[in-house]
Amino acid sequence: MIVALPIAALVWASRAQGAHGFWHWISAPEAVAALKLTFAMAGLVALTNAVFGTVIAWTLVRDDYRGKNIVNAIIDLPFAMPTIVAGLLVLALYGPTSPVHVDVAFTRTAIYLVLLFVTLPFVVRTVQPVLYELDTQMEEAARSLGARESTVFRKIVLPSILPGILSGVAMAFARALGEIGAVTILSGNRPFRTEVASVYVFNQNASGNGTGAAAVAVVLLGASFALLLGIGGIRRLATRHERA
Amino acid sequence: MTRTRSVAAAVLAALVLTTVAAAASKGTTLSLVAYSTPKPVIAKIIQAWQQTPDGSGVSFTTSFGPSTNQAKAVAAGQPADLVFLSTGDDVNLLVDAGLVNATWNKQSYNGIAADTVVVFAVRDGNPKHIKGWADLVKPGVQVVTPNPFSSGSAKWNILAAYGAQRALGKTDAQATAYVKQLFTHVVSQDTSGSNATNTFLSGKGDVLITYESEAINARLVGKNIQYVIPRQTMLIELPAAAISKSQNLDKVNSFLRFLKSVPAQELFAQYGFRPVNKTVAAEPTVVKEFPARPGIFKIDAKYIGGWRNADKVWFDPTNGRMVQIEQADGGPTTG
């Protein structure tokens, strides 16, 4: 009831002007530009996370170094803080008054950076537990049979952690699609350039165009729903050995 | 376990009872829904009114936020006794909802509590020599203004840009072309006027198009901000109106009268708003703080045609001029 009813209401609102109205607003040039930018950014962010999230998870599980516990705790920080604070942090660090003299604020690079920041924990937290559980005996056996490190990773480690990576990537992607607080503060929100779909929805709603806002929101919702189904599929694949 | 729970319930019930009792003993409570900028001055004015016989014993609950959002919330049922908004358009929204009497703009001072004008905030020492609208479209000048589809102040800014050109004798097509050109210089379109101010204060852009009151307010809270009042600019009229079904209409009307009286108008002036009360407006300090400009025009200027017309021509989300201008600015050829 809590989830399904609002979704139904949203879909209903998006069709207030009929299917024709829905397509009209989905294909409005500004909406198309915002959706393209959003999906491209979310995709880039998810891919970057796939690589760096896995590396971080690896160092947290397999390596031992001073301050590891602190790093482990810091990873969750983006989950714990309001995303608008994340936006302010990135603005302070990479904005016009940057202490490191890197000014990328109000560009697409800034959107990428801040989305990376808020989605970083997903892949780390989905890969980490799988790595903990992973039996190192198989890796040692492979090494003793003369396999190189890269082969060990590719043939033994990766297949085990891949479902974890994919489900983390999917969650990071879905999160990046919907982010507004962190983005709005430092993207400049320029239509056709740095305006993401969530900000477009916000603007259309504020200007009284509920139908246009709902139509674009339905597209975002549909994409997120497809992703969640995808995650379900990946989980089933991952556990097929146990179930068999 | 059960005992602790019932003790907790008893304590909670007692708390609720005392709170309700306390609220009841205070007498009348008025709910004021307002747009974001006047928060500090409204607090002072309420305090001053509570010192008068009329206002003594009346308490307030206040809500501040983006003007259109606030008006929509009230239209959707948020309890309110009176509103103080940034555009007459937002009051009209409440007229359409049957909550504000259609004659609100026939009250004293046409229903307006205070004024301000559209100004240019510039960097320290005005390094780009910004004086008038023409300077905003010179090569290399970066402008910050909010998004007109979400922000009331952005609407004022755009109509000011257009109206200034008309006041200079340009045709409708020339003035519209100016707005189009101006938007190629816009580097950030924040969702609200105050977000745009923060973007400018974070170091982005050469010019922020804003309200005089917002610029003075930023100064009052210690921000280093300078501003230029262009010769042709728009007078922004800030309406205050009673919600007609309020249970305390006499108190509301008494407060609305106080808003336009000398003590309240002097407070407005201190906080950067132009007073509507002629006595206060003539005070030497006020005249000095708020210089007159020869080319000041209003929303009902012939070439703008009032809020309802401006909204339709400029800000209609389907085919308003701003939809086309944003599109031309961001189109693939310049992207």
Chai-1 contact restraints between the chains, C-beta under 6 A:
chainA,res_idxA,chainB,res_idxB,connection_type,confidence,min_distance_angstrom,max_distance_angstrom,comment,restraint_id
A,P29,B,Q327,contact,1.0,0.0,6.0,A-B,restraint_1
A,L91,B,S202,contact,1.0,0.0,6.0,A-B,restraint_2
A,G95,B,S202,contact,1.0,0.0,6.0,A-B,restraint_3
A,P96,B,G203,contact,1.0,0.0,6.0,A-B,restraint_4
A,P96,B,K204,contact,1.0,0.0,6.0,A-B,restraint_5
A,T97,B,G203,contact,1.0,0.0,6.0,A-B,restraint_6
A,F106,B,S188,contact,1.0,0.0,6.0,A-B,restraint_7
A,F106,B,K204,contact,1.0,0.0,6.0,A-B,restraint_8
A,T184,B,T191,contact,1.0,0.0,6.0,A-B,restraint_9
A,G188,B,S188,contact,1.0,0.0,6.0,A-B,restraint_10
A,N189,B,N147,contact,1.0,0.0,6.0,A-B,restraint_11
A,N189,B,Q189,contact,1.0,0.0,6.0,A-B,restraint_12
A,R190,B,Q189,contact,1.0,0.0,6.0,A-B,restraint_13
A,P191,B,E326,contact,1.0,0.0,6.0,A-B,restraint_14
A,P191,B,G330,contact,1.0,0.0,6.0,A-B,restraint_15
A,F192,B,G330,contact,1.0,0.0,6.0,A-B,restraint_16
A,R193,B,G330,contact,1.0,0.0,6.0,A-B,restraint_17
A,N203,B,N147,contact,1.0,0.0,6.0,A-B,restraint_18
A,N203,B,F149,contact,1.0,0.0,6.0,A-B,restraint_19
A,N203,B,S150,contact,1.0,0.0,6.0,A-B,restraint_20
A,A206,B,S150,contact,1.0,0.0,6.0,A-B,restraint_21
A,S207,B,F149,contact,1.0,0.0,6.0,A-B,restraint_22
A,S207,B,P317,contact,1.0,0.0,6.0,A-B,restraint_23
A,N209,B,P317,contact,1.0,0.0,6.0,A-B,restraint_24
